[in-house]
């Protein structure tokens, strides 16, 4: 998945173009990880569908 596609998926809260969902879940997940946990959520196409990776930095010792 290209960076523009990933950006569009994780920042669009207006809904999905296909499927039964509203499309808000991924936007909300990204918002929580980014704003509350100061982390990063990334999305990639995989053979089985979609893969998600969350990276959260540990606290300084």
Phi, psi and omega in degrees: 000134181284160179301317178297322177296315180299315180299316181297317182293314186278350181246357181268118179250014182273348178128177181258162176268342181218166179086182185260348184279174179270342181085003183279332186303313181292321176299315180296317179300315179298318180298316180296311181297316184287309187279315186274327185251356182052043180244194182223135176249127176235154184231141177216148173286133174230167184305325184273356182143260181226145176243140182237141179227129177244127178242123179235126180284142177286160178289148177291139182279000000 
